[in-house]
Amino acid sequence: MGFLDKAKAAATDLAAKADTALNSAESSIAGGANPKQAEPLIRDLGVIAYLEATGRPAPDADEQRQRCVEGIQAIEGQTQLNLQMTSTPPPAPGTTTGAAPAAPPAAPPPPSAAPPPPPGAASAPPPPAAPEPPAPTTPAPNPTAPNPTAAEPPPAPAAPPPPPPPPSGA
């Protein structure tokens, strides 16, 4: 059998598979069940269970639950549904899941003076430091100049105020 004969046989086989898939899709649209049709019903059933478990039941929970169960059963009667649990509960505190114990968390980095700039932001240069004030300078003492603070007498007390004038004789 030559290369072209093999290619023709593969194309014929592929066309037959495509026809089969198309026919099954048409039959599911015409009234057959699709497993995806059960997903909203299963979700609604889970919502009803969650609300009841948290003390917030819906006023029509019994009717809604019955509607969901009947819809799921009708779809399950026409096609196979995957009803396996996909989530697992978390492990109890202080237990491990068979793995080696986790290493203690690393120490946090020491705090810095200023947080780093956000990514992509141009960082502005820091403001210039204030210049140090000049140190006060005192003139060097002149040994030949008189020292006015060394032997200056204290200031004289102020004179008392004058006495009031005598009363006029009336």
C-alpha positions as CSV (number, residue, x, y, z in Angstrom):
1,M,0.0,0.0,0.0
2,G,1.5,3.3,-1.0
3,F,1.6,6.6,0.9
4,L,-1.4,8.1,-0.9
5,D,-3.5,5.0,-0.2
6,K,-2.7,5.3,3.5
7,A,-3.6,9.0,3.5
8,K,-6.9,8.4,1.7
9,A,-7.8,5.6,4.3
10,A,-6.9,7.9,7.2
11,A,-9.1,10.7,5.7
12,T,-12.0,8.4,5.2
13,D,-11.7,7.2,8.8
14,L,-11.5,10.8,10.1
15,A,-14.6,11.7,8.1
16,A,-16.5,8.8,9.6
17,K,-15.6,9.9,13.1
18,A,-16.6,13.5,12.4
19,D,-20.0,12.3,11.1
20,T,-20.5,10.2,14.3
21,A,-19.6,13.2,16.5
22,L,-21.9,15.5,14.6
23,N,-24.8,13.0,14.8
24,S,-24.4,12.6,18.6
25,A,-24.3,16.4,19.0
26,E,-27.5,16.8,17.0
27,S,-29.2,14.1,19.1
28,S,-28.2,15.8,22.4
29,I,-29.6,19.1,21.1
30,A,-32.8,17.5,19.9
31,G,-33.6,16.1,23.4
32,G,-30.7,14.1,24.6
33,A,-29.0,15.1,27.9
34,N,-25.6,16.7,28.2
35,P,-23.6,16.4,31.4
36,K,-23.0,20.1,31.4
37,Q,-26.8,20.7,31.8
38,A,-26.6,19.3,35.3
39,E,-23.9,21.7,36.6
40,P,-26.3,24.7,37.4
41,L,-28.7,22.3,39.2
42,I,-25.8,20.8,41.2
43,R,-24.6,24.3,42.1
44,D,-28.1,25.4,43.2
45,L,-28.4,22.2,45.3
46,G,-25.0,23.1,47.0
47,V,-26.2,26.7,47.6
48,I,-29.3,25.4,49.3
49,A,-27.3,23.1,51.5
50,Y,-24.8,25.8,52.4
51,L,-27.5,28.3,53.3
52,E,-29.2,25.8,55.6
53,A,-25.9,24.8,57.2
54,T,-25.2,28.5,58.1
55,G,-28.7,29.1,59.5
56,R,-30.0,31.1,56.5
57,P,-32.4,28.8,54.8
58,A,-34.3,30.1,51.8
59,P,-38.1,30.3,52.3
60,D,-38.8,27.9,49.4
61,A,-35.8,25.6,50.1
62,D,-37.8,22.4,50.0
63,E,-39.3,23.2,46.6
64,Q,-35.9,24.3,45.2
65,R,-34.2,21.2,46.5
66,Q,-36.9,18.9,44.9
67,R,-36.6,20.8,41.6
68,C,-32.8,20.3,41.6
69,V,-32.9,16.7,42.5
70,E,-35.5,15.8,39.9
71,G,-33.6,17.7,37.2
72,I,-30.3,16.0,38.1
73,Q,-32.1,12.6,38.1
74,A,-33.6,13.2,34.7
75,I,-30.2,14.1,33.2
76,E,-28.5,11.2,35.0
77,G,-31.1,8.8,33.4
78,Q,-29.9,9.9,29.9
79,T,-26.2,10.3,30.4
80,Q,-23.5,9.5,32.9
81,L,-22.6,12.3,35.3
82,N,-19.3,12.7,37.2
83,L,-20.6,13.1,40.8
84,Q,-17.2,12.6,42.5
85,M,-16.1,15.2,45.1
86,T,-13.5,17.6,43.7
87,S,-12.6,19.5,46.9
88,T,-11.0,18.0,50.0
89,P,-11.3,19.4,53.5
90,P,-8.2,21.1,54.9
91,P,-6.1,19.1,57.3
92,A,-6.7,19.6,61.0
93,P,-4.5,22.2,62.8
94,G,-1.2,20.8,63.9
95,T,-1.3,17.8,61.6
96,T,0.6,17.2,58.4
97,T,-0.5,15.3,55.3
98,G,2.3,12.8,55.3
99,A,5.0,15.2,54.2
100,A,7.9,16.2,56.3
101,P,7.2,18.9,58.8
102,A,7.3,22.4,57.4
103,A,10.3,24.5,58.2
104,P,9.7,27.4,60.5
105,P,9.0,30.6,58.6
106,A,11.9,32.8,57.8
107,A,12.4,35.9,59.9
108,P,10.9,39.0,58.3
109,P,13.4,41.4,56.9
110,P,14.4,44.3,59.2
111,P,12.3,47.4,58.8
112,S,13.8,50.1,56.6
113,A,13.7,53.8,57.0
114,A,11.4,54.3,54.0
115,P,9.4,51.8,51.9
116,P,10.7,51.1,48.4
117,P,9.0,52.9,45.6
118,P,6.3,50.9,43.7
119,P,7.5,49.0,40.6
120,G,7.8,51.1,37.5
121,A,7.7,54.4,39.4
122,A,10.6,56.7,38.9
123,S,12.1,57.4,42.3
124,A,12.8,61.0,43.1
125,P,16.2,61.8,44.5
126,P,16.1,62.4,48.3
127,P,16.0,66.1,49.4
128,P,19.4,67.6,50.1
129,A,20.4,67.5,53.7
130,A,20.3,70.9,55.5
131,P,23.7,72.5,55.8
132,E,25.2,72.6,59.2
133,P,25.1,76.0,60.8
134,P,28.5,77.6,61.2
135,A,30.1,77.3,64.6
136,P,29.9,80.6,66.5
137,T,33.2,82.4,66.5
138,T,34.5,84.4,69.4
139,P,37.1,87.0,68.8
140,A,40.5,86.1,70.2
141,P,41.1,88.2,73.4
142,N,43.3,91.2,72.8
143,P,45.8,91.4,75.7
144,T,46.3,95.2,75.2
145,A,42.6,96.2,75.0
146,P,40.8,96.9,78.3
147,N,38.4,94.2,79.4
148,P,35.1,96.0,80.0
149,T,33.4,93.1,81.8
150,A,36.3,92.3,84.2
151,A,36.3,95.3,86.6
152,E,33.2,97.2,85.8
153,P,31.2,98.3,88.9
154,P,27.6,97.2,89.1
155,P,25.1,99.8,87.9
156,A,23.8,102.3,90.5
157,P,20.3,101.8,91.8
158,A,17.6,104.0,90.3
159,A,16.6,107.1,92.2
160,P,13.4,106.9,94.2
161,P,10.4,108.8,92.7
162,P,9.7,112.3,94.0
163,P,7.2,112.7,96.8
164,P,3.6,113.7,95.9
165,P,2.8,117.4,96.1
166,P,1.2,118.7,99.3
167,P,-2.5,119.1,99.4
168,S,-3.7,122.6,98.7
169,G,-5.2,124.5,101.6
170,A,-8.8,124.9,100.8
